[in-house]
């Protein structure tokens, strides 16, 4: 998974924090997503760098926007990274840290034999995470965490574009 030509060991991976969130004004309805990548290189003394990626969809669901935010955030990384992904969606965090391995073994079916909802997005997220050492961290939404609040606001603004247009 990790490109051995670029990285000698897992500890050599660049570190990034990824804060992601999705928003849907009605569910379903106009939606938006945002992902903030924070790059730091403590060994080289470089300044912290930030990159925001965002977008939306005129007719979607909240879960689809949550998944899209994580996909697009990880896809914005240009090389394998040690990525700590912070998300207020337990759907995304638990899906990636607890459920997806079993879904894959069962051919993207739930324990009850039903097709996993949003399977194409889950597959894209697994693919986007595969070059990285990604860990998934839940943060409580709307609880005052500044970076989570920031991506929440950016996602909401993306969704609101479809109401004005």
Buried (B, 14 or more C-beta within 10 A) or exposed (E): EBEEEEBEEEEEBBBBBBBBBBBBBEEEBBBBBBBBBBBBEEEEEEEEEEBBBBBBBEEBBBBBBBBBBBBBBBBBBEEBBBBBBBBBBEBBBEBBBEBBEEBBEEEBBEEEEEEBEBEEBBBBBBEBBEBBBBBBEBBEBEEEBEBBBBBBEBBBBBBBEBEEE
